Amino acid sequence: MSEETKKYIKEKLKLVPTKPGSYQMKNKDGIIIYVGKAKNLKNRLKSYFTGTVTGKTAMLVNDIVDFEYIVTSTELESLILEITLIKKYDPKYNILLKDDKSYPYIELTNEKYPRLKIVRNINRKKHKSRLFGPYPNVTAARKTVNMLHRVYPLRKCENIKKELCLYYHIGECLGYCEREVDSKVTESMIQEITSFLHGNSTFLVKKLTDEMMKASEALNFEKAIELKEMLQDIEITLTKQKIDLNKNYNFDLFGFYQDNNFLSVVVFYIREGLLFGKHLDIFTSLENVEEELLNYIIHFYEKNNILPKEIIVPEIIDSELLSSYLGIKVSIPQRGDIKKLLDLSCDNAKIALLERYENIQKDEQNRFEAERELQELLHLDKLTRIETFDNSHLFGTFYVAGMVVFDHFEPNRNEYRKFKIQTDVKDDLSAMKEVIYRRYFKVLMEEVIAPDLIIVDGGELQIEAAKEVLSSLHLSIPLCGLKKNDKHKTSVLVNSDLEEIEIDKDSNLFIFLNKIQEEVHRYAITYHRNMRSKGSLASLLDMAPGIGEVRRRELLKKFGSLKKMREASLEELETVLTHDVALKFMDYLKEL
């Protein structure tokens, strides 16, 4: 920060009121790089520019050339405003939750014939089904549902069919499509399933034990061993989940530990006295732990949608403010078992941070260096989100593409996207044009978040193709290409003006760009291999132009096999498909 800037800020601080509000820090280009809130705006803003700051805070202060603020009537209003501005501006220095996936819940539907399934992203206010979870271990959730399906013959199909299916014939469904099942039977199953998901395994263990004995007596040892393994899974799962609480509590609990500008947060999910699992996040932080932890909790529930009835937080948190914002009970335990559990979560947060500190610190520093270098090389105002694309095909057929997203040079896998190429001309440039158009038409029409930079796999031709599409959409998004040499190794960076920029092969930027390139290539190749390796008629139809889920089902229903589809006339295909799609489909079948 220059002396002139320091003098300007010092004079501006004199005018700041001592009221609550939200403040916005700006860099030399006028871009908002941090949004915060304060009970006392004057004191909070002065704290950034007086005394010694280190780590991420020092980097922030070094980038600040100006600030703005908005006064509010209450601290709750300032919090709401802060969260709103963070969503709007996506500031560089605010906390970003890297893992945007939401944890699954087990849902028991409220229908005449209920279903049991795994769900995500549920709006609690609109949802009336019974929900159990969340399950941070997705595999455990699926395993639990599969096990319950084996034991309890609930309805499996989403829409009741007109004829009995395989599940009925293997004893895993009561045939709800053709038989009127006594409500007492389904109510009994629901009670036992609910009891098990609340931690009482008595009914299920007895059922499995009886079945195991019958299978053993019938010399069906394979089935007996399978049932024994299911019993062992139940015992292990419930033993791991038990915690030493005298009552069946239901809450989420947040513990934290901060050291060396890093914040470690551990979340415990407690349901009916069971520890369903835990979640860990470690990230760089500013020095105001109270504000960052408060924002973390708010963002956490915006990401996962479902709020528990109560959350437990450390005493550093303003529980009344958080309770007012979330609209649920927020407690700070002072003694007893819940306080011990809170202390345990803080210990877990500390252990996790100390174990990973050196690697995190090194990686964080390398990412910042690479980000700054790329930003300077391409003259970008902002560089947070990068989207990059790659195609995959087999001898000019089965074209697919993948898009991967990196936030601050870290993969954001929840934002990855797959594309089945639909154009008639099957070449790399045509495929790229289609994918770029589909992706950024959606950005334009649906207000999807636009990236700060697009990276294409290739040089001048690929960049020109991408620029042509973006221009047709009247979008101005910076882009560049990664050009390979004759040994198929990345050699130079090509900017949007088609200028080649040499990058030091030992630099952090080169390492991270290679990481991005390898990731998008892996993602596209994996998608392509999965589509081909299915080896089924359905997977071949998935690759056909203009064939979506509904048309695929209709084709399978009418023709049943690929041979019959090839033999079908255009008129026969048109009973399912439109004329244009039927013509394309016939051409596609000839290529297989």
Stockholm file with secondary structure:
# STOCKHOLM 1.0

chainA/1-592         MSEETKKYIKEKLKLVPTKPGSYQMKNKDGIIIYVGKAKNLKNRLKSYFTGTVTGKTAMLVNDIVDFEYIVTSTELESLILEITLIKKYDPKYNILLKDDKSYPYIELTNEKYPRLKIVRNINRKKHKSRLFGPYPNVTAARKTVNMLHRVYPLRKCENIKKELCLYYHIGECLGYCEREVDSKVTESMIQEITSFLHGNSTFLVKKLTDEMMKASEALNFEKAIELKEMLQDIEITLTKQKIDLNKNYNFDLFGFYQDNNFLSVVVFYIREGLLFGKHLDIFTSLENVEEELLNYIIHFYEKNNILPKEIIVPEIIDSELLSSYLGIKVSIPQRGDIKKLLDLSCDNAKIALLERYENIQKDEQNRFEAERELQELLHLDKLTRIETFDNSHLFGTFYVAGMVVFDHFEPNRNEYRKFKIQTDVKDDLSAMKEVIYRRYFKVLMEEVIAPDLIIVDGGELQIEAAKEVLSSLHLSIPLCGLKKNDKHKTSVLVNSDLEEIEIDKDSNLFIFLNKIQEEVHRYAITYHRNMRSKGSLASLLDMAPGIGEVRRRELLKKFGSLKKMREASLEELETVLTHDVALKFMDYLKEL
#=GR chainA/1-592 SS CCHHHHHHHHHHHTTCCSSCEEEEEECTTSCEEEEEEESSHHHHHHHHHSSCCCHHHHHHHHHCSEEEEEECSSHHHHHHHHHHHHHHHCCTTSCCCSCCCCCCEEEECCSSSCCEEEECSCCTTTCCSEEECCCSCHHHHHHHHHHHHHHSCCCCCSSCCSSCCHHHHTTSCCCTTTSCCCHHHHHHHHHHHHHHHTTCCHHHHHHHHHHHHHHHHTTCHHHHHHHHHHHHHHHHHHHHHBCCCSSCCCEEEEEEEEETTEEEEEEEEEETTEEEEEEEEEEECCSCHHHHHHHHHHHHHHHHCCCCSEEECCTTSCHHHHHHHHTSEEECCCSHHHHHHHHHHHHHHHHHHHHHHHHHHHHHHHHHHHHHHHHHHTTCSCCSEEEEEEEEEETTEEEEEEEEEEETTEECGGGCEEEECCCSSCSHHHHHHHHHHHHHHHHHHHCCCCCSEEEEESSHHHHHHHHHHHHHTTCCCCEEEEEECTTSCEEEEECTTCCEEECCTTSHHHHHHHHHHHHHHHHHHHHHHHHHHTCSHHHHHHTSTTCCHHHHHHHHHHTCSHHHHHHCCHHHHTTTSCHHHHHHHHHHHHHC
#=GC SS_cons         CCHHHHHHHHHHHTTCCSSCEEEEEECTTSCEEEEEEESSHHHHHHHHHSSCCCHHHHHHHHHCSEEEEEECSSHHHHHHHHHHHHHHHCCTTSCCCSCCCCCCEEEECCSSSCCEEEECSCCTTTCCSEEECCCSCHHHHHHHHHHHHHHSCCCCCSSCCSSCCHHHHTTSCCCTTTSCCCHHHHHHHHHHHHHHHTTCCHHHHHHHHHHHHHHHHTTCHHHHHHHHHHHHHHHHHHHHHBCCCSSCCCEEEEEEEEETTEEEEEEEEEETTEEEEEEEEEEECCSCHHHHHHHHHHHHHHHHCCCCSEEECCTTSCHHHHHHHHTSEEECCCSHHHHHHHHHHHHHHHHHHHHHHHHHHHHHHHHHHHHHHHHHHTTCSCCSEEEEEEEEEETTEEEEEEEEEEETTEECGGGCEEEECCCSSCSHHHHHHHHHHHHHHHHHHHCCCCCSEEEEESSHHHHHHHHHHHHHTTCCCCEEEEEECTTSCEEEEECTTCCEEECCTTSHHHHHHHHHHHHHHHHHHHHHHHHHHTCSHHHHHHTSTTCCHHHHHHHHHHTCSHHHHHHCCHHHHTTTSCHHHHHHHHHHHHHC
//
